[in-house]
Amino acid sequence: MSTTTIANEVTDFELVSGLEIHVQLNTQSKIFCTDSAAFGAGPNEHISTVSLGLPGALPKLNKEVVEKAMRIGLALNCEINQYNFFDRKNYFYADLPKGYQITQDNSPICKNGFLSVRLSDGSEKRIGINRIHLEEDAGKSMHDQDENFSFVDLNRAGVPLIEIVTEPDIRSAEEASALLTEIRQLVRFLNVSDGNMEEGSLRCDANISIRKKGDTAFGTRCEVKNLNSIRNVRRAIDFEFGRQVKAVGNGEQIIQSTLNFDADKGTTSPMRSKEEANDYRYFPDPDLPPVKISDEWLAQVKATMPMLPKQIAQNLVTELGINLSEAAVLADESAFYEYYVAAAKEVTNKKSLVNWLLGNIKAILNEKQIGINQYTLTPSQLAQVINLVDLKKISQQNALQQLLPALEADANQNAENLAQQLNLLIVEDNAALEGLIEEVLTKFQAQVEAYKKGKKGVLGLFVGEVMKLAKGKADAKSVNELILKKLEQ
């Protein structure tokens, strides 16, 4: 019997979950030293006396880290704690050289926020954000490089992290998925992180417990660690909910523990008993002074906050009458939206621009495996092409197959001038078109007879053949009208 079936059968239990989302900030250097924070270097290339935790090496806070934390805090409706400080969290891992992690315990930089997420049924769920705190990442242990030894790569040690801790407000795997999806969108949009879960830039731990519906007391929670995809977050929550429901149904007690998720099997298994805060022996870091965020600095960060994707999408729905899913794709990443805004200043029909961006341009980007910021066609050139198509000066087929590739090769070319040079502009010569139509109808006499007997679907064949003969230099709508007129004679 599957977990989902068990969960559906036992209706008197509900899921209680909260997420701890670790976001690696995309600063050039680490949080407390000048080592590069870039991903992908050779083992132990981005290290120094500070990231190695050598005696006498003193940390110094990276100011950009604080500003990026403030930005995501504001986006998540948090209070910004203008006086905060760092603590030492003491525990030993082979990939944590100092034997402690610098983090924030009693005084996080952001607190008391929330995020409202939209669910598949159209409803919204408000999920509280307990806190966002700053900390340094640990290194990485590799156990598959040698039969006898584990290797340690400390490039990641000291890379800046924010940890977003939600309230235990999540009641379904879908809510967790929606929250994580929106937070990933926000950190990318605000240029706080690349949000790449495959590279570990965004990681998630899920705290999961169950209780009888109507109860207010929390059950015993288990924490599933290091979930590296939104799909796996959903799978882990669904499995663990089902496991706990089944265990309680069998009279077993849930033991508080830290769990591993096996992505191949879709199951959880114990790693260790869960540590409590006192196990870490937190105390303020004596080497780092408190962080004081002035009113002026906070006001400056607030003033530079852009409109967020949710508001952008709603504005696009109101302005253009497009549906929310289309608007959400346009607003999903800042570079894509900025491209739209630039092109919208020059395009005649903004709805045509939306259709091109979400259809043809997205397809081109996917085929080339690039982002919009790497696309060589400028917003102005795209607007020119769309205007030519809408004004019936060029067919969409020729625009896509010939004009766009030619413009991609030269950012300085004007679309109409280039279309003229390539002999792509539509020639409005009805006499010439009628000659081509006559040629096609003569060639397809059997289909003409079928059309006259009611098989109207062959009209597309006639239009396509005429467009081929015209080499795309005809307006398909005009061709359609002329063929109908001819067939009715």
PyMOL commands that set and color helices and strands:
alter all, ss='L'
color gray80, all
select helices_A, chain A and resi 3-9+63-75+173-189+230-249+277-280+295-303+309-320+324-331+334-344+350-368+372-374+379-390+396-408+415-421+430-443+445-452+456-469+476-488
alter helices_A, ss='H'
color red, helices_A
select strands_A, chain A and resi 13-24+79-80+83-84+87-90+100-103+110-118+124-136+140-142+151-153+160-166+202-212+222-227+257-262+267-273+283-284+291-292
alter strands_A, ss='S'
color yellow, strands_A
deselect
rebuild
show_as cartoon
